[in-house]
């Protein structure tokens, strides 16, 4: 899939995968604001529909509820 360089993607997060709704080359971490390249995206919340840059940030978001 051809990705739009330098533009954020809009994703629908699923259990174990995600679907690209709007093409882009990155998403933004919901906690740190860090850009995450789609090929590096490993952590997200299906219920919150948000991405996280690290496992620690994902765990903290989950604990916070």
Secondary structure, DSSP 8 states (H G I E B T S, - for coil): ----TTSB-EEEEETTEEEEEE--SEEE-TTT--EEEGGG--EEETTTTEEESSHHHHHHHHHH-
